[in-house]
Amino acid sequence: MTTKVRVNLANPLELLELPGVGSEQADAIVTFRAQHGPIRDAAQLADILGSGARPELLSEQVDFSPSDGTAPEAPGA
């Protein structure tokens, strides 16, 4: 069984394990989390990643558990 990437806790290197995610997309995820808080679901992640991102594929490989309030990129940290 494949381990899911915890998108709200993953660092940029870990985010590269997601299908179709390169360094620019990983940076976009980290920036989004810093500005808006945790990513809620695959549809929101697909919006962040832009064209070509497939929510159904992402939902199979991503854990959307919220980040800890003390995560470095958490708002208010």
PDB file of N, H, CA, C and O in Angstrom:
ATOM      1  N   MET A   1       0.828  -1.179   0.000  1.00  0.00           N
ATOM      2  CA  MET A   1       0.000   0.000   0.000  1.00  0.00           C
ATOM      3  C   MET A   1       0.874   1.244   0.000  1.00  0.00           C
ATOM      4  O   MET A   1       1.838   1.331   0.760  1.00  0.00           O
ATOM      5  N   THR A   2       0.541   2.193  -0.842  1.00  0.00           N
ATOM      6  H   THR A   2      -0.242   2.122  -1.459  1.00  0.00           H
ATOM      7  CA  THR A   2       1.301   3.419  -0.958  1.00  0.00           C
ATOM      8  C   THR A   2       0.952   4.372   0.175  1.00  0.00           C
ATOM      9  O   THR A   2      -0.215   4.528   0.534  1.00  0.00           O
ATOM     10  N   THR A   3       1.971   5.003   0.729  1.00  0.00           N
ATOM     11  H   THR A   3       2.919   4.876   0.438  1.00  0.00           H
ATOM     12  CA  THR A   3       1.748   5.993   1.770  1.00  0.00           C
ATOM     13  C   THR A   3       1.287   7.286   1.122  1.00  0.00           C
ATOM     14  O   THR A   3       1.863   7.730   0.129  1.00  0.00           O
ATOM     15  N   LYS A   4       0.246   7.889   1.685  1.00  0.00           N
ATOM     16  H   LYS A   4      -0.222   7.528   2.492  1.00  0.00           H
ATOM     17  CA  LYS A   4      -0.264   9.151   1.159  1.00  0.00           C
ATOM     18  C   LYS A   4       0.607  10.303   1.647  1.00  0.00           C
ATOM     19  O   LYS A   4       1.159  10.261   2.746  1.00  0.00           O
ATOM     20  N   VAL A   5       0.718  11.322   0.817  1.00  0.00           N
ATOM     21  H   VAL A   5       0.270  11.356  -0.076  1.00  0.00           H
ATOM     22  CA  VAL A   5       1.452  12.531   1.181  1.00  0.00           C
ATOM     23  C   VAL A   5       0.523  13.419   1.994  1.00  0.00           C
ATOM     24  O   VAL A   5      -0.583  13.729   1.552  1.00  0.00           O
ATOM     25  N   ARG A   6       0.958  13.828   3.169  1.00  0.00           N
ATOM     26  H   ARG A   6       1.857  13.577   3.528  1.00  0.00           H
ATOM     27  CA  ARG A   6       0.161  14.728   4.015  1.00  0.00           C
ATOM     28  C   ARG A   6       0.416  16.153   3.523  1.00  0.00           C
ATOM     29  O   ARG A   6       1.352  16.817   3.969  1.00  0.00           O
ATOM     30  N   VAL A   7      -0.416  16.604   2.613  1.00  0.00           N
ATOM     31  H   VAL A   7      -1.176  16.065   2.251  1.00  0.00           H
ATOM     32  CA  VAL A   7      -0.196  17.848   1.888  1.00  0.00           C
ATOM     33  C   VAL A   7      -0.116  19.073   2.799  1.00  0.00           C
ATOM     34  O   VAL A   7       0.524  20.061   2.439  1.00  0.00           O
ATOM     35  N   ASN A   8      -0.742  19.027   3.954  1.00  0.00           N
ATOM     36  H   ASN A   8      -1.261  18.224   4.246  1.00  0.00           H
ATOM     37  CA  ASN A   8      -0.709  20.179   4.851  1.00  0.00           C
ATOM     38  C   ASN A   8       0.480  20.173   5.806  1.00  0.00           C
ATOM     39  O   ASN A   8       0.668  21.119   6.571  1.00  0.00           O
ATOM     40  N   LEU A   9       1.275  19.120   5.764  1.00  0.00           N
ATOM     41  H   LEU A   9       1.122  18.352   5.142  1.00  0.00           H
ATOM     42  CA  LEU A   9       2.482  19.032   6.588  1.00  0.00           C
ATOM     43  C   LEU A   9       3.745  18.823   5.768  1.00  0.00           C
ATOM     44  O   LEU A   9       4.849  19.040   6.269  1.00  0.00           O
ATOM     45  N   ALA A  10       3.601  18.408   4.529  1.00  0.00           N
ATOM     46  H   ALA A  10       2.705  18.231   4.122  1.00  0.00           H
ATOM     47  CA  ALA A  10       4.750  18.041   3.696  1.00  0.00           C
ATOM     48  C   ALA A  10       5.615  19.246   3.358  1.00  0.00           C
ATOM     49  O   ALA A  10       5.122  20.355   3.152  1.00  0.00           O
ATOM     50  N   ASN A  11       6.916  18.996   3.308  1.00  0.00           N
ATOM     51  H   ASN A  11       7.317  18.095   3.475  1.00  0.00           H
ATOM     52  CA  ASN A  11       7.840  20.028   2.848  1.00  0.00           C
ATOM     53  C   ASN A  11       7.908  19.965   1.316  1.00  0.00           C
ATOM     54  O   ASN A  11       7.389  19.022   0.719  1.00  0.00           O
ATOM     55  N   PRO A  12       8.539  20.954   0.675  1.00  0.00           N
ATOM     56  CA  PRO A  12       8.564  20.966  -0.799  1.00  0.00           C
ATOM     57  C   PRO A  12       9.116  19.684  -1.427  1.00  0.00           C
ATOM     58  O   PRO A  12       8.623  19.254  -2.469  1.00  0.00           O
ATOM     59  N   LEU A  13      10.114  19.076  -0.820  1.00  0.00           N
ATOM     60  H   LEU A  13      10.514  19.425   0.027  1.00  0.00           H
ATOM     61  CA  LEU A  13      10.678  17.843  -1.371  1.00  0.00           C
ATOM     62  C   LEU A  13       9.659  16.708  -1.318  1.00  0.00           C
ATOM     63  O   LEU A  13       9.546  15.939  -2.272  1.00  0.00           O
ATOM     64  N   GLU A  14       8.924  16.594  -0.228  1.00  0.00           N
ATOM     65  H   GLU A  14       9.016  17.219   0.548  1.00  0.00           H
ATOM     66  CA  GLU A  14       7.897  15.560  -0.098  1.00  0.00           C
ATOM     67  C   GLU A  14       6.748  15.800  -1.076  1.00  0.00           C
ATOM     68  O   GLU A  14       6.165  14.846  -1.592  1.00  0.00           O
ATOM     69  N   LEU A  15       6.424  17.050  -1.330  1.00  0.00           N
ATOM     70  H   LEU A  15       6.897  17.825  -0.911  1.00  0.00           H
ATOM     71  CA  LEU A  15       5.342  17.372  -2.270  1.00  0.00           C
ATOM     72  C   LEU A  15       5.673  16.931  -3.690  1.00  0.00           C
ATOM     73  O   LEU A  15       4.769  16.682  -4.487  1.00  0.00           O
ATOM     74  N   LEU A  16       6.962  16.832  -4.015  1.00  0.00           N
ATOM     75  H   LEU A  16       7.697  17.035  -3.368  1.00  0.00           H
ATOM     76  CA  LEU A  16       7.376  16.390  -5.349  1.00  0.00           C
ATOM     77  C   LEU A  16       6.988  14.939  -5.623  1.00  0.00           C
ATOM     78  O   LEU A  16       7.030  14.497  -6.771  1.00  0.00           O
ATOM     79  N   GLU A  17       6.612  14.196  -4.587  1.00  0.00           N
ATOM     80  H   GLU A  17       6.577  14.555  -3.654  1.00  0.00           H
ATOM     81  CA  GLU A  17       6.179  12.804  -4.759  1.00  0.00           C
ATOM     82  C   GLU A  17       4.782  12.708  -5.373  1.00  0.00           C
ATOM     83  O   GLU A  17       4.386  11.643  -5.846  1.00  0.00           O
ATOM     84  N   LEU A  18       4.045  13.801  -5.368  1.00  0.00           N
ATOM     85  H   LEU A  18       4.367  14.666  -4.984  1.00  0.00           H
ATOM     86  CA  LEU A  18       2.698  13.797  -5.946  1.00  0.00           C
ATOM     87  C   LEU A  18       2.772  13.819  -7.465  1.00  0.00           C
ATOM     88  O   LEU A  18       3.668  14.448  -8.028  1.00  0.00           O
ATOM     89  N   PRO A  19       1.843  13.142  -8.138  1.00  0.00           N
ATOM     90  CA  PRO A  19       1.868  13.109  -9.609  1.00  0.00           C
ATOM     91  C   PRO A  19       1.663  14.498 -10.193  1.00  0.00           C
ATOM     92  O   PRO A  19       0.735  15.216  -9.822  1.00  0.00           O
ATOM     93  N   GLY A  20       2.551  14.861 -11.120  1.00  0.00           N
ATOM     94  H   GLY A  20       3.305  14.277 -11.422  1.00  0.00           H
ATOM     95  CA  GLY A  20       2.416  16.137 -11.815  1.00  0.00           C
ATOM     96  C   GLY A  20       2.896  17.341 -11.029  1.00  0.00           C
ATOM     97  O   GLY A  20       2.735  18.473 -11.486  1.00  0.00           O
ATOM     98  N   VAL A  21       3.484  17.129  -9.856  1.00  0.00           N
ATOM     99  H   VAL A  21       3.616  16.210  -9.485  1.00  0.00           H
ATOM    100  CA  VAL A  21       3.956  18.248  -9.041  1.00  0.00           C
ATOM    101  C   VAL A  21       5.455  18.416  -9.235  1.00  0.00           C
ATOM    102  O   VAL A  21       6.244  17.516  -8.949  1.00  0.00           O
ATOM    103  N   GLY A  22       5.824  19.592  -9.729  1.00  0.00           N
ATOM    104  H   GLY A  22       5.182  20.323  -9.961  1.00  0.00           H
ATOM    105  CA  GLY A  22       7.220  19.972  -9.867  1.00  0.00           C
ATOM    106  C   GLY A  22       7.564  21.010  -8.813  1.00  0.00           C
ATOM    107  O   GLY A  22       6.759  21.285  -7.923  1.00  0.00           O
ATOM    108  N   SER A  23       8.742  21.581  -8.908  1.00  0.00           N
ATOM    109  H   SER A  23       9.396  21.358  -9.631  1.00  0.00           H
ATOM    110  CA  SER A  23       9.176  22.521  -7.882  1.00  0.00           C
ATOM    111  C   SER A  23       8.297  23.773  -7.822  1.00  0.00           C
ATOM    112  O   SER A  23       8.055  24.299  -6.735  1.00  0.00           O
ATOM    113  N   GLU A  24       7.818  24.255  -8.966  1.00  0.00           N
ATOM    114  H   GLU A  24       8.015  23.828  -9.849  1.00  0.00           H
ATOM    115  CA  GLU A  24       6.947  25.441  -8.961  1.00  0.00           C
ATOM    116  C   GLU A  24       5.614  25.145  -8.277  1.00  0.00           C
ATOM    117  O   GLU A  24       5.104  25.971  -7.520  1.00  0.00           O
ATOM    118  N   GLN A  25       5.056  23.970  -8.543  1.00  0.00           N
ATOM    119  H   GLN A  25       5.471  23.299  -9.157  1.00  0.00           H
ATOM    120  CA  GLN A  25       3.786  23.594  -7.920  1.00  0.00           C
ATOM    121  C   GLN A  25       3.967  23.369  -6.411  1.00  0.00           C
ATOM    122  O   GLN A  25       3.105  23.745  -5.616  1.00  0.00           O
ATOM    123  N   ALA A  26       5.084  22.759  -6.025  1.00  0.00           N
ATOM    124  H   ALA A  26       5.785  22.453  -6.671  1.00  0.00           H
ATOM    125  CA  ALA A  26       5.360  22.550  -4.599  1.00  0.00           C
ATOM    126  C   ALA A  26       5.463  23.894  -3.887  1.00  0.00           C
ATOM    127  O   ALA A  26       4.937  24.058  -2.786  1.00  0.00           O
ATOM    128  N   ASP A  27       6.139  24.856  -4.513  1.00  0.00           N
ATOM    129  H   ASP A  27       6.566  24.723  -5.407  1.00  0.00           H
ATOM    130  CA  ASP A  27       6.238  26.193  -3.931  1.00  0.00           C
ATOM    131  C   ASP A  27       4.865  26.852  -3.839  1.00  0.00           C
ATOM    132  O   ASP A  27       4.577  27.554  -2.870  1.00  0.00           O
ATOM    133  N   ALA A  28       4.020  26.629  -4.840  1.00  0.00           N
ATOM    134  H   ALA A  28       4.254  26.059  -5.627  1.00  0.00           H
ATOM    135  CA  ALA A  28       2.669  27.202  -4.826  1.00  0.00           C
ATOM    136  C   ALA A  28       1.853  26.628  -3.671  1.00  0.00           C
ATOM    137  O   ALA A  28       1.082  27.351  -3.039  1.00  0.00           O
ATOM    138  N   ILE A  29       2.016  25.339  -3.390  1.00  0.00           N
ATOM    139  H   ILE A  29       2.642  24.752  -3.903  1.00  0.00           H
ATOM    140  CA  ILE A  29       1.306  24.709  -2.275  1.00  0.00           C
ATOM    141  C   ILE A  29       1.762  25.314  -0.949  1.00  0.00           C
ATOM    142  O   ILE A  29       0.936  25.668  -0.107  1.00  0.00           O
ATOM    143  N   VAL A  30       3.071  25.430  -0.768  1.00  0.00           N
ATOM    144  H   VAL A  30       3.741  25.143  -1.452  1.00  0.00           H
ATOM    145  CA  VAL A  30       3.609  25.989   0.475  1.00  0.00           C
ATOM    146  C   VAL A  30       3.156  27.442   0.647  1.00  0.00           C
ATOM    147  O   VAL A  30       2.796  27.852   1.751  1.00  0.00           O
ATOM    148  N   THR A  31       3.174  28.212  -0.429  1.00  0.00           N
ATOM    149  H   THR A  31       3.466  27.879  -1.325  1.00  0.00           H
ATOM    150  CA  THR A  31       2.737  29.607  -0.373  1.00  0.00           C
ATOM    151  C   THR A  31       1.255  29.695  -0.031  1.00  0.00           C
ATOM    152  O   THR A  31       0.853  30.521   0.788  1.00  0.00           O
ATOM    153  N   PHE A  32       0.441  28.845  -0.655  1.00  0.00           N
ATOM    154  H   PHE A  32       0.768  28.174  -1.320  1.00  0.00           H
ATOM    155  CA  PHE A  32      -0.985  28.837  -0.362  1.00  0.00           C
ATOM    156  C   PHE A  32      -1.224  28.541   1.113  1.00  0.00           C
ATOM    157  O   PHE A  32      -2.011  29.230   1.764  1.00  0.00           O
ATOM    158  N   ARG A  33      -0.555  27.527   1.643  1.00  0.00           N
ATOM    159  H   ARG A  33       0.084  26.968   1.114  1.00  0.00           H
ATOM    160  CA  ARG A  33      -0.740  27.176   3.058  1.00  0.00           C
ATOM    161  C   ARG A  33      -0.357  28.336   3.972  1.00  0.00           C
ATOM    162  O   ARG A  33      -1.024  28.580   4.977  1.00  0.00           O
ATOM    163  N   ALA A  34       0.704  29.044   3.631  1.00  0.00           N
ATOM    164  H   ALA A  34       1.246  28.845   2.814  1.00  0.00           H
ATOM    165  CA  ALA A  34       1.150  30.168   4.458  1.00  0.00           C
ATOM    166  C   ALA A  34       0.144  31.309   4.448  1.00  0.00           C
ATOM    167  O   ALA A  34      -0.035  31.993   5.456  1.00  0.00           O
ATOM    168  N   GLN A  35      -0.505  31.513   3.323  1.00  0.00           N
ATOM    169  H   GLN A  35      -0.359  30.957   2.504  1.00  0.00           H
ATOM    170  CA  GLN A  35      -1.427  32.643   3.181  1.00  0.00           C
ATOM    171  C   GLN A  35      -2.864  32.309   3.577  1.00  0.00           C
ATOM    172  O   GLN A  35      -3.592  33.179   4.053  1.00  0.00           O
ATOM    173  N   HIS A  36      -3.276  31.054   3.382  1.00  0.00           N
ATOM    174  H   HIS A  36      -2.684  30.347   2.995  1.00  0.00           H
ATOM    175  CA  HIS A  36      -4.691  30.704   3.538  1.00  0.00           C
ATOM    176  C   HIS A  36      -4.970  29.584   4.531  1.00  0.00           C
ATOM    177  O   HIS A  36      -6.130  29.321   4.846  1.00  0.00           O
ATOM    178  N   GLY A  37      -3.945  28.930   5.023  1.00  0.00           N
ATOM    179  H   GLY A  37      -3.002  29.144   4.767  1.00  0.00           H
ATOM    180  CA  GLY A  37      -4.151  27.809   5.937  1.00  0.00           C
ATOM    181  C   GLY A  37      -4.218  26.488   5.200  1.00  0.00           C
ATOM    182  O   GLY A  37      -3.832  26.405   4.034  1.00  0.00           O
ATOM    183  N   PRO A  38      -4.705  25.451   5.870  1.00  0.00           N
ATOM    184  CA  PRO A  38      -4.694  24.099   5.306  1.00  0.00           C
ATOM    185  C   PRO A  38      -5.515  23.970   4.024  1.00  0.00           C
ATOM    186  O   PRO A  38      -6.520  24.654   3.832  1.00  0.00           O
ATOM    187  N   ILE A  39      -5.065  23.091   3.172  1.00  0.00           N
ATOM    188  H   ILE A  39      -4.249  22.535   3.328  1.00  0.00           H
ATOM    189  CA  ILE A  39      -5.787  22.751   1.948  1.00  0.00           C
ATOM    190  C   ILE A  39      -6.883  21.763   2.340  1.00  0.00           C
ATOM    191  O   ILE A  39      -6.607  20.755   2.992  1.00  0.00           O
ATOM    192  N   ARG A  40      -8.121  22.046   1.946  1.00  0.00           N
ATOM    193  H   ARG A  40      -8.345  22.864   1.417  1.00  0.00           H
ATOM    194  CA  ARG A  40      -9.281  21.277   2.393  1.00  0.00           C
ATOM    195  C   ARG A  40      -9.485  19.955   1.668  1.00  0.00           C
ATOM    196  O   ARG A  40      -9.796  18.943   2.296  1.00  0.00           O
ATOM    197  N   ASP A  41      -9.309  19.958   0.331  1.00  0.00           N
ATOM    198  H   ASP A  41      -9.057  20.780  -0.178  1.00  0.00           H
ATOM    199  CA  ASP A  41      -9.663  18.759  -0.432  1.00  0.00           C
ATOM    200  C   ASP A  41      -8.951  18.750  -1.780  1.00  0.00           C
ATOM    201  O   ASP A  41      -8.213  19.674  -2.121  1.00  0.00           O
ATOM    202  N   ALA A  42      -9.192  17.680  -2.534  1.00  0.00           N
ATOM    203  H   ALA A  42      -9.792  16.929  -2.257  1.00  0.00           H
ATOM    204  CA  ALA A  42      -8.518  17.494  -3.819  1.00  0.00           C
ATOM    205  C   ALA A  42      -8.902  18.569  -4.833  1.00  0.00           C
ATOM    206  O   ALA A  42      -8.072  18.967  -5.650  1.00  0.00           O
ATOM    207  N   ALA A  43     -10.139  19.043  -4.793  1.00  0.00           N
ATOM    208  H   ALA A  43     -10.813  18.720  -4.129  1.00  0.00           H
ATOM    209  CA  ALA A  43     -10.559  20.088  -5.733  1.00  0.00           C
ATOM    210  C   ALA A  43      -9.790  21.383  -5.477  1.00  0.00           C
ATOM    211  O   ALA A  43      -9.367  22.053  -6.419  1.00  0.00           O
ATOM    212  N   GLN A  44      -9.612  21.733  -4.211  1.00  0.00           N
ATOM    213  H   GLN A  44      -9.956  21.189  -3.445  1.00  0.00           H
ATOM    214  CA  GLN A  44      -8.856  22.945  -3.892  1.00  0.00           C
ATOM    215  C   GLN A  44      -7.393  22.770  -4.291  1.00  0.00           C
ATOM    216  O   GLN A  44      -6.788  23.701  -4.822  1.00  0.00           O
ATOM    217  N   LEU A  45      -6.822  21.614  -4.049  1.00  0.00           N
ATOM    218  H   LEU A  45      -7.313  20.857  -3.617  1.00  0.00           H
ATOM    219  CA  LEU A  45      -5.442  21.344  -4.445  1.00  0.00           C
ATOM    220  C   LEU A  45      -5.292  21.432  -5.960  1.00  0.00           C
ATOM    221  O   LEU A  45      -4.311  21.987  -6.454  1.00  0.00           O
ATOM    222  N   ALA A  46      -6.249  20.892  -6.696  1.00  0.00           N
ATOM    223  H   ALA A  46      -7.046  20.441  -6.295  1.00  0.00           H
ATOM    224  CA  ALA A  46      -6.201  20.957  -8.161  1.00  0.00           C
ATOM    225  C   ALA A  46      -6.239  22.410  -8.631  1.00  0.00           C
ATOM    226  O   ALA A  46      -5.548  22.765  -9.586  1.00  0.00           O
ATOM    227  N   ASP A  47      -7.036  23.253  -7.972  1.00  0.00           N
ATOM    228  H   ASP A  47      -7.596  22.964  -7.196  1.00  0.00           H
ATOM    229  CA  ASP A  47      -7.068  24.680  -8.317  1.00  0.00           C
ATOM    230  C   ASP A  47      -5.712  25.329  -8.089  1.00  0.00           C
ATOM    231  O   ASP A  47      -5.275  26.152  -8.894  1.00  0.00           O
ATOM    232  N   ILE A  48      -5.045  24.968  -7.005  1.00  0.00           N
ATOM    233  H   ILE A  48      -5.400  24.300  -6.351  1.00  0.00           H
ATOM    234  CA  ILE A  48      -3.727  25.523  -6.696  1.00  0.00           C
ATOM    235  C   ILE A  48      -2.713  25.081  -7.742  1.00  0.00           C
ATOM    236  O   ILE A  48      -1.866  25.869  -8.163  1.00  0.00           O
ATOM    237  N   LEU A  49      -2.797  23.824  -8.160  1.00  0.00           N
ATOM    238  H   LEU A  49      -3.484  23.183  -7.818  1.00  0.00           H
ATOM    239  CA  LEU A  49      -1.828  23.274  -9.108  1.00  0.00           C
ATOM    240  C   LEU A  49      -2.065  23.739 -10.538  1.00  0.00           C
ATOM    241  O   LEU A  49      -1.136  23.771 -11.345  1.00  0.00           O
ATOM    242  N   GLY A  50      -3.292  24.096 -10.850  1.00  0.00           N
ATOM    243  H   GLY A  50      -4.047  24.070 -10.194  1.00  0.00           H
ATOM    244  CA  GLY A  50      -3.585  24.607 -12.186  1.00  0.00           C
ATOM    245  C   GLY A  50      -3.999  23.527 -13.163  1.00  0.00           C
ATOM    246  O   GLY A  50      -4.340  22.407 -12.783  1.00  0.00           O
ATOM    247  N   SER A  51      -3.960  23.893 -14.428  1.00  0.00           N
ATOM    248  H   SER A  51      -3.683  24.803 -14.737  1.00  0.00           H
ATOM    249  CA  SER A  51      -4.463  23.016 -15.484  1.00  0.00           C
ATOM    250  C   SER A  51      -3.736  21.675 -15.493  1.00  0.00           C
ATOM    251  O   SER A  51      -2.532  21.586 -15.251  1.00  0.00           O
ATOM    252  N   GLY A  52      -4.495  20.671 -15.772  1.00  0.00           N
ATOM    253  H   GLY A  52      -5.473  20.744 -15.969  1.00  0.00           H
ATOM    254  CA  GLY A  52      -3.936  19.332 -15.866  1.00  0.00           C
ATOM    255  C   GLY A  52      -4.019  18.539 -14.576  1.00  0.00           C
ATOM    256  O   GLY A  52      -3.864  17.318 -14.594  1.00  0.00           O
ATOM    257  N   ALA A  53      -4.258  19.204 -13.460  1.00  0.00           N
ATOM    258  H   ALA A  53      -4.384  20.196 -13.445  1.00  0.00           H
ATOM    259  CA  ALA A  53      -4.363  18.481 -12.192  1.00  0.00           C
ATOM    260  C   ALA A  53      -5.718  17.785 -12.128  1.00  0.00           C
ATOM    261  O   ALA A  53      -6.752  18.393 -12.404  1.00  0.00           O
ATOM    262  N   ARG A  54      -5.703  16.515 -11.765  1.00  0.00           N
ATOM    263  H   ARG A  54      -4.863  16.021 -11.541  1.00  0.00           H
ATOM    264  CA  ARG A  54      -6.935  15.730 -11.722  1.00  0.00           C
ATOM    265  C   ARG A  54      -7.294  15.434 -10.273  1.00  0.00           C
ATOM    266  O   ARG A  54      -6.599  14.665  -9.610  1.00  0.00           O
ATOM    267  N   PRO A  55      -8.381  16.042  -9.768  1.00  0.00           N
ATOM    268  CA  PRO A  55      -8.754  15.845  -8.371  1.00  0.00           C
ATOM    269  C   PRO A  55      -8.922  14.381  -7.972  1.00  0.00           C
ATOM    270  O   PRO A  55      -8.546  13.997  -6.865  1.00  0.00           O
ATOM    271  N   GLU A  56      -9.480  13.564  -8.858  1.00  0.00           N
ATOM    272  H   GLU A  56      -9.785  13.876  -9.758  1.00  0.00           H
ATOM    273  CA  GLU A  56      -9.701  12.161  -8.501  1.00  0.00           C
ATOM    274  C   GLU A  56      -8.385  11.413  -8.302  1.00  0.00           C
ATOM    275  O   GLU A  56      -8.303  10.535  -7.444  1.00  0.00           O
ATOM    276  N   LEU A  57      -7.363  11.743  -9.075  1.00  0.00           N
ATOM    277  H   LEU A  57      -7.430  12.456  -9.772  1.00  0.00           H
ATOM    278  CA  LEU A  57      -6.055  11.119  -8.909  1.00  0.00           C
ATOM    279  C   LEU A  57      -5.381  11.638  -7.640  1.00  0.00           C
ATOM    280  O   LEU A  57      -4.763  10.871  -6.902  1.00  0.00           O
ATOM    281  N   LEU A  58      -5.502  12.931  -7.392  1.00  0.00           N
ATOM    282  H   LEU A  58      -6.005  13.554  -7.991  1.00  0.00           H
ATOM    283  CA  LEU A  58      -4.893  13.518  -6.204  1.00  0.00           C
ATOM    284  C   LEU A  58      -5.497  12.955  -4.929  1.00  0.00           C
ATOM    285  O   LEU A  58      -4.775  12.694  -3.966  1.00  0.00           O
ATOM    286  N   SER A  59      -6.809  12.765  -4.908  1.00  0.00           N
ATOM    287  H   SER A  59      -7.395  12.978  -5.690  1.00  0.00           H
ATOM    288  CA  SER A  59      -7.467  12.296  -3.688  1.00  0.00           C
ATOM    289  C   SER A  59      -6.998  10.902  -3.292  1.00  0.00           C
ATOM    290  O   SER A  59      -7.075  10.536  -2.119  1.00  0.00           O
ATOM    291  N   GLU A  60      -6.516  10.124  -4.249  1.00  0.00           N
ATOM    292  H   GLU A  60      -6.453  10.422  -5.202  1.00  0.00           H
ATOM    293  CA  GLU A  60      -6.017   8.786  -3.959  1.00  0.00           C
ATOM    294  C   GLU A  60      -4.639   8.815  -3.317  1.00  0.00           C
ATOM    295  O   GLU A  60      -4.254   7.866  -2.634  1.00  0.00           O
ATOM    296  N   GLN A  61      -3.884   9.907  -3.532  1.00  0.00           N
ATOM    297  H   GLN A  61      -4.197  10.678  -4.087  1.00  0.00           H
ATOM    298  CA  GLN A  61      -2.495   9.948  -3.088  1.00  0.00           C
ATOM    299  C   GLN A  61      -2.200  11.004  -2.034  1.00  0.00           C
ATOM    300  O   GLN A  61      -1.055  11.160  -1.610  1.00  0.00           O
ATOM    301  N   VAL A  62      -3.242  11.737  -1.605  1.00  0.00           N
ATOM    302  H   VAL A  62      -4.172  11.610  -1.949  1.00  0.00           H
ATOM    303  CA  VAL A  62      -3.033  12.840  -0.681  1.00  0.00           C
ATOM    304  C   VAL A  62      -3.886  12.659   0.569  1.00  0.00           C
ATOM    305  O   VAL A  62      -5.055  12.279   0.495  1.00  0.00           O
ATOM    306  N   ASP A  63      -3.277  12.940   1.715  1.00  0.00           N
ATOM    307  H   ASP A  63      -2.328  13.249   1.775  1.00  0.00           H
ATOM    308  CA  ASP A  63      -3.984  13.009   2.994  1.00  0.00           C
ATOM    309  C   ASP A  63      -4.191  14.488   3.291  1.00  0.00           C
ATOM    310  O   ASP A  63      -3.230  15.254   3.352  1.00  0.00           O
ATOM    311  N   PHE A  64      -5.446  14.889   3.474  1.00  0.00           N
ATOM    312  H   PHE A  64      -6.227  14.267   3.424  1.00  0.00           H
ATOM    313  CA  PHE A  64      -5.767  16.297   3.696  1.00  0.00           C
ATOM    314  C   PHE A  64      -5.969  16.634   5.167  1.00  0.00           C
ATOM    315  O   PHE A  64      -6.592  17.647   5.486  1.00  0.00           O
ATOM    316  N   SER A  65      -5.453  15.807   6.065  1.00  0.00           N
ATOM    317  H   SER A  65      -4.947  14.984   5.806  1.00  0.00           H
ATOM    318  CA  SER A  65      -5.549  16.127   7.483  1.00  0.00           C
ATOM    319  C   SER A  65      -4.965  17.514   7.705  1.00  0.00           C
ATOM    320  O   SER A  65      -3.927  17.848   7.133  1.00  0.00           O
ATOM    321  N   PRO A  66      -5.616  18.318   8.522  1.00  0.00           N
ATOM    322  CA  PRO A  66      -5.098  19.674   8.743  1.00  0.00           C
ATOM    323  C   PRO A  66      -3.741  19.641   9.421  1.00  0.00           C
ATOM    324  O   PRO A  66      -3.392  18.692  10.124  1.00  0.00           O
ATOM    325  N   SER A  67      -2.992  20.698   9.192  1.00  0.00           N
ATOM    326  H   SER A  67      -3.275  21.469   8.621  1.00  0.00           H
ATOM    327  CA  SER A  67      -1.677  20.808   9.814  1.00  0.00           C
ATOM    328  C   SER A  67      -1.833  21.161  11.281  1.00  0.00           C
ATOM    329  O   SER A  67      -2.894  21.611  11.711  1.00  0.00           O
ATOM    330  N   ASP A  68      -0.800  20.959  12.025  1.00  0.00           N
ATOM    331  H   ASP A  68       0.063  20.593  11.676  1.00  0.00           H
ATOM    332  CA  ASP A  68      -0.775  21.408  13.417  1.00  0.00           C
ATOM    333  C   ASP A  68      -0.720  22.924  13.426  1.00  0.00           C
ATOM    334  O   ASP A  68      -0.141  23.527  12.523  1.00  0.00           O
ATOM    335  N   GLY A  69      -1.303  23.535  14.417  1.00  0.00           N
ATOM    336  H   GLY A  69      -1.773  23.045  15.150  1.00  0.00           H
ATOM    337  CA  GLY A  69      -1.281  24.981  14.529  1.00  0.00           C
ATOM    338  C   GLY A  69       0.108  25.549  14.702  1.00  0.00           C
ATOM    339  O   GLY A  69       0.308  26.755  14.555  1.00  0.00           O
ATOM    340  N   THR A  70       1.079  24.694  15.014  1.00  0.00           N
ATOM    341  H   THR A  70       0.917  23.715  15.133  1.00  0.00           H
ATOM    342  CA  THR A  70       2.439  25.166  15.225  1.00  0.00           C
ATOM    343  C   THR A  70       3.328  24.936  14.005  1.00  0.00           C
ATOM    344  O   THR A  70       4.528  25.204  14.058  1.00  0.00           O
ATOM    345  N   ALA A  71       2.752  24.440  12.905  1.00  0.00           N
ATOM    346  H   ALA A  71       1.777  24.222  12.863  1.00  0.00           H
ATOM    347  CA  ALA A  71       3.562  24.235  11.704  1.00  0.00           C
ATOM    348  C   ALA A  71       4.127  25.574  11.262  1.00  0.00           C
ATOM    349  O   ALA A  71       3.431  26.585  11.353  1.00  0.00           O
ATOM    350  N   PRO A  72       5.373  25.617  10.784  1.00  0.00           N
ATOM    351  CA  PRO A  72       6.007  26.891  10.440  1.00  0.00           C
ATOM    352  C   PRO A  72       5.213  27.739   9.461  1.00  0.00           C
ATOM    353  O   PRO A  72       5.262  28.967   9.528  1.00  0.00           O
ATOM    354  N   GLU A  73       4.485  27.108   8.558  1.00  0.00           N
ATOM    355  H   GLU A  73       4.445  26.110   8.503  1.00  0.00           H
ATOM    356  CA  GLU A  73       3.754  27.892   7.562  1.00  0.00           C
ATOM    357  C   GLU A  73       2.313  28.149   7.956  1.00  0.00           C
ATOM    358  O   GLU A  73       1.549  28.714   7.173  1.00  0.00           O
ATOM    359  N   ALA A  74       1.927  27.741   9.166  1.00  0.00           N
ATOM    360  H   ALA A  74       2.548  27.283   9.802  1.00  0.00           H
ATOM    361  CA  ALA A  74       0.554  27.964   9.608  1.00  0.00           C
ATOM    362  C   ALA A  74       0.314  29.453   9.844  1.00  0.00           C
ATOM    363  O   ALA A  74       1.168  30.130  10.418  1.00  0.00           O
ATOM    364  N   PRO A  75      -0.829  29.969   9.413  1.00  0.00           N
ATOM    365  CA  PRO A  75      -1.114  31.374   9.661  1.00  0.00           C
ATOM    366  C   PRO A  75      -1.045  31.702  11.150  1.00  0.00           C
ATOM    367  O   PRO A  75      -1.568  30.967  11.988  1.00  0.00           O
ATOM    368  N   GLY A  76      -0.404  32.796  11.454  1.00  0.00           N
ATOM    369  H   GLY A  76       0.021  33.393  10.773  1.00  0.00           H
ATOM    370  CA  GLY A  76      -0.283  33.231  12.835  1.00  0.00           C
ATOM    371  C   GLY A  76       0.896  32.625  13.571  1.00  0.00           C
ATOM    372  O   GLY A  76       1.118  32.929  14.743  1.00  0.00           O
ATOM    373  N   ALA A  77       1.659  31.767  12.893  1.00  0.00           N
ATOM    374  H   ALA A  77       1.479  31.520  11.940  1.00  0.00           H
ATOM    375  CA  ALA A  77       2.808  31.140  13.564  1.00  0.00           C
ATOM    376  C   ALA A  77       3.958  32.108  13.666  1.00  0.00           C
ATOM    377  O   ALA A  77       5.011  31.762  14.200  1.00  0.00           O
TER     378      ALA A  77
END
